[in-house]
Amino acid sequence: MKLTDDEVRYVADLANLRLSDDEVKRMSHDLGEILTHIEQLNALDTAEVAPMAQVLYDADETATLREDVPHQPLSNKEALANAAESGAGYYKVPRVIER
């Protein structure tokens, strides 16, 4: 599947990325290859394939889920102990969104 430069720039803008013209050309090719592969996967008939995993199922002795044991949660002071910067009981992080 071939993507136009405008489509690549649109997707990059959604991800808040600034791409050079060379990067747009490369991403156009790479994303096109990915979408072509996905189209091939979508063409496969999976009607007879059983699901490999399910979140909601009855657990048995082979289940790999851990026991849900209640324990004491971290205090606010413990949670912030390794924070690079904190204040007023919260993590402080640098602003990253400029729009």
C-alpha positions as a Markdown table, in Angstrom:
| # | Residue | x | y | z |
|---|---|---|---|---|
| 1 | Met | 0.0 | 0.0 | 0.0 |
| 2 | Lys | 1.4 | 3.4 | -1.0 |
| 3 | Leu | 1.0 | 6.3 | 1.4 |
| 4 | Thr | 1.3 | 9.9 | 0.2 |
| 5 | Asp | 3.7 | 12.3 | 1.8 |
| 6 | Asp | 0.6 | 14.3 | 3.1 |
| 7 | Glu | -0.7 | 11.2 | 4.8 |
| 8 | Val | 2.6 | 10.5 | 6.5 |
| 9 | Arg | 2.9 | 14.2 | 7.6 |
| 10 | Tyr | -0.7 | 13.9 | 9.0 |
| 11 | Val | 0.1 | 10.8 | 11.0 |
| 12 | Ala | 3.4 | 12.4 | 12.2 |
| 13 | Asp | 1.5 | 15.5 | 13.2 |
| 14 | Leu | -1.0 | 13.4 | 15.2 |
| 15 | Ala | 2.1 | 11.9 | 17.0 |
| 16 | Asn | 3.5 | 15.4 | 17.5 |
| 17 | Leu | 6.6 | 14.5 | 15.4 |
| 18 | Arg | 8.4 | 16.8 | 13.0 |
| 19 | Leu | 9.9 | 14.9 | 10.1 |
| 20 | Ser | 12.4 | 16.1 | 7.5 |
| 21 | Asp | 11.6 | 15.4 | 3.8 |
| 22 | Asp | 14.0 | 12.5 | 3.8 |
| 23 | Glu | 12.3 | 11.0 | 6.9 |
| 24 | Val | 8.9 | 11.5 | 5.2 |
| 25 | Lys | 10.0 | 9.5 | 2.2 |
| 26 | Arg | 11.5 | 6.7 | 4.4 |
| 27 | Met | 8.4 | 6.6 | 6.6 |
| 28 | Ser | 6.1 | 6.5 | 3.6 |
| 29 | His | 7.9 | 3.4 | 2.3 |
| 30 | Asp | 8.2 | 1.7 | 5.8 |
| 31 | Leu | 4.6 | 2.4 | 6.8 |
| 32 | Gly | 3.4 | 1.2 | 3.3 |
| 33 | Glu | 5.2 | -2.1 | 3.9 |
| 34 | Ile | 3.6 | -2.5 | 7.3 |
| 35 | Leu | 0.2 | -1.8 | 5.9 |
| 36 | Thr | 0.8 | -4.3 | 3.1 |
| 37 | His | 1.7 | -6.9 | 5.6 |
| 38 | Ile | -1.4 | -6.2 | 7.7 |
| 39 | Glu | -3.6 | -6.5 | 4.5 |
| 40 | Gln | -2.1 | -10.0 | 4.0 |
| 41 | Leu | -2.9 | -10.9 | 7.6 |
| 42 | Asn | -6.4 | -9.6 | 7.2 |
| 43 | Ala | -6.9 | -11.9 | 4.2 |
| 44 | Leu | -6.3 | -15.0 | 6.3 |
| 45 | Asp | -9.3 | -17.1 | 7.3 |
| 46 | Thr | -9.1 | -17.4 | 11.1 |
| 47 | Ala | -12.7 | -18.7 | 11.6 |
| 48 | Glu | -11.4 | -22.2 | 12.7 |
| 49 | Val | -8.5 | -20.9 | 14.9 |
| 50 | Ala | -9.1 | -21.0 | 18.6 |
| 51 | Pro | -8.1 | -18.0 | 20.6 |
| 52 | Met | -4.7 | -18.3 | 22.3 |
| 53 | Ala | -5.5 | -16.2 | 25.3 |
| 54 | Gln | -8.5 | -14.8 | 27.0 |
| 55 | Val | -8.7 | -12.4 | 29.9 |
| 56 | Leu | -12.0 | -13.7 | 31.2 |
| 57 | Tyr | -11.8 | -17.4 | 31.7 |
| 58 | Asp | -12.2 | -19.9 | 34.6 |
| 59 | Ala | -8.8 | -20.4 | 36.2 |
| 60 | Asp | -7.6 | -23.9 | 36.8 |
| 61 | Glu | -4.4 | -25.4 | 38.2 |
| 62 | Thr | -2.5 | -24.5 | 35.0 |
| 63 | Ala | -3.4 | -20.8 | 35.2 |
| 64 | Thr | -0.4 | -18.5 | 35.4 |
| 65 | Leu | -2.3 | -15.8 | 37.4 |
| 66 | Arg | -1.0 | -14.9 | 40.8 |
| 67 | Glu | -3.1 | -14.9 | 43.9 |
| 68 | Asp | -4.7 | -11.6 | 44.6 |
| 69 | Val | -3.5 | -10.9 | 48.1 |
| 70 | Pro | -4.3 | -7.6 | 49.7 |
| 71 | His | -1.3 | -5.6 | 51.1 |
| 72 | Gln | -0.6 | -2.2 | 52.5 |
| 73 | Pro | -0.3 | 0.4 | 49.7 |
| 74 | Leu | 2.6 | 2.8 | 49.4 |
| 75 | Ser | 2.2 | 6.0 | 51.4 |
| 76 | Asn | 2.4 | 9.3 | 49.6 |
| 77 | Lys | 5.9 | 9.9 | 51.1 |
| 78 | Glu | 7.1 | 6.4 | 50.0 |
| 79 | Ala | 5.7 | 6.9 | 46.5 |
| 80 | Leu | 7.5 | 10.3 | 46.1 |
| 81 | Ala | 10.8 | 9.1 | 47.7 |
| 82 | Asn | 12.6 | 8.6 | 44.4 |
| 83 | Ala | 11.0 | 11.3 | 42.4 |
| 84 | Ala | 13.4 | 13.6 | 40.6 |
| 85 | Glu | 11.2 | 16.5 | 41.7 |
| 86 | Ser | 8.0 | 16.7 | 43.8 |
| 87 | Gly | 5.9 | 19.3 | 45.4 |
| 88 | Ala | 2.5 | 19.6 | 47.3 |
| 89 | Gly | 2.4 | 15.8 | 47.4 |
| 90 | Tyr | 2.6 | 15.3 | 43.6 |
| 91 | Tyr | 5.3 | 14.4 | 41.0 |
| 92 | Lys | 6.6 | 17.4 | 39.1 |
| 93 | Val | 7.4 | 16.8 | 35.5 |
| 94 | Pro | 8.6 | 19.2 | 32.8 |
| 95 | Arg | 5.9 | 20.5 | 30.4 |
| 96 | Val | 6.1 | 18.5 | 27.1 |
| 97 | Ile | 3.0 | 19.7 | 25.3 |
| 98 | Glu | 3.4 | 23.0 | 23.5 |
| 99 | Arg | 0.2 | 23.1 | 21.5 |
